[in-house]
Amino acid sequence: MNRNSDCFVFASIFLRIAIKWYGFRVVKRYEQYCPMAHALDLVGDRWALLVVRELMHGPKRYTDLVDSLQGIGTNILAARLRDLESHGVVTRRTLPPPAASRVYELTDYGRDLRPALRELALWGARSLGPPTDKDELFAGWLANAMDIIMAPLAPPGRFEFRADPEVASLVDGEVVAGSIDDPDVVVEGDPEGIYALFVERSHDGVTIQGDQALLDKLLDAAPVTA
């Protein structure tokens, strides 16, 4: 094997290692003095805002993020977390015993993205359409939708929503994963039925138990995205 072949083999091995361990990518910046361009420099990479979305619900271990962000490569996740941490959006800490797990969580600066995520979600919902049998819904999608879109607008009350196997609740404007005690109203249906309830104001795909008038207040507060 000649010198050129040796160099080619070494370069190929190094590149594979870089891609595997560091999420190798070409770093590009907009190089514009513009707040929008600067924001995209910080959180505009693919998967970055979805990492932020997951951390809006509280601290998570690396393995938790891998499980909830189906389809992301572990090298890409590591790269996004490293970038978000370097930009002051995410931080790491170790939970106290007995857990003693290392978790990632949003900084105050990162949590300030909540209104932007909400507006982006509402904008996307206008052309997303209802879920179908072909759509693979991620675990926690119902709580996420309630947290991002409905929680800031919800009237006082105890709402429970069931879209088997997902269950999410709203308690005085705060999202609770799972069921709650003594709900004022319980809404049950498939994902398409829940979508139709909030977007099309149709009750056809859901069953409702409890305070219908309170549910109507929630629906009146819900943004119209269709």
Rosetta blueprint (number, residue, H / E / L):
1 M L
2 N L
3 R H
4 N H
5 S H
6 D H
7 C H
8 F H
9 V H
10 F H
11 A H
12 S H
13 I H
14 F H
15 L H
16 R H
17 I H
18 A H
19 I H
20 K H
21 W H
22 Y H
23 G L
24 F L
25 R L
26 V L
27 V L
28 K L
29 R L
30 Y L
31 E L
32 Q L
33 Y L
34 C L
35 P H
36 M H
37 A H
38 H H
39 A H
40 L H
41 D H
42 L H
43 V H
44 G L
45 D L
46 R L
47 W L
48 A H
49 L H
50 L H
51 V H
52 V H
53 R H
54 E H
55 L H
56 M L
57 H L
58 G L
59 P L
60 K E
61 R L
62 Y H
63 T H
64 D H
65 L H
66 V H
67 D H
68 S H
69 L L
70 Q L
71 G L
72 I L
73 G L
74 T H
75 N H
76 I H
77 L H
78 A H
79 A H
80 R H
81 L H
82 R H
83 D H
84 L H
85 E H
86 S H
87 H L
88 G L
89 V L
90 V E
91 T E
92 R E
93 R E
94 T E
95 L L
96 P L
97 P L
98 P L
99 A L
100 A L
101 S L
102 R E
103 V E
104 Y E
105 E E
106 L E
107 T L
108 D H
109 Y H
110 G H
111 R H
112 D L
113 L L
114 R H
115 P H
116 A H
117 L H
118 R H
119 E H
120 L H
121 A H
122 L H
123 W H
124 G H
125 A H
126 R H
127 S H
128 L H
129 G L
130 P L
131 P L
132 T L
133 D L
134 K L
135 D L
136 E L
137 L L
138 F L
139 A L
140 G L
141 W H
142 L H
143 A H
144 N H
145 A H
146 M H
147 D H
148 I H
149 I H
150 M H
151 A H
152 P H
153 L H
154 A L
155 P L
156 P L
157 G L
158 R E
159 F E
160 E E
161 F E
162 R E
163 A E
164 D L
165 P L
166 E E
167 V E
168 A E
169 S E
170 L E
171 V E
172 D L
173 G L
174 E E
175 V E
176 V E
177 A E
178 G L
179 S L
180 I L
181 D L
182 D L
183 P L
184 D L
185 V E
186 V E
187 V E
188 E E
189 G E
190 D L
191 P H
192 E H
193 G H
194 I H
195 Y H
196 A H
197 L H
198 F H
199 V H
200 E H
201 R L
202 S L
203 H L
204 D L
205 G L
206 V E
207 T E
208 I E
209 Q E
210 G E
211 D L
212 Q H
213 A H
214 L H
215 L H
216 D H
217 K H
218 L H
219 L H
220 D H
221 A H
222 A L
223 P L
224 V L
225 T L
226 A L
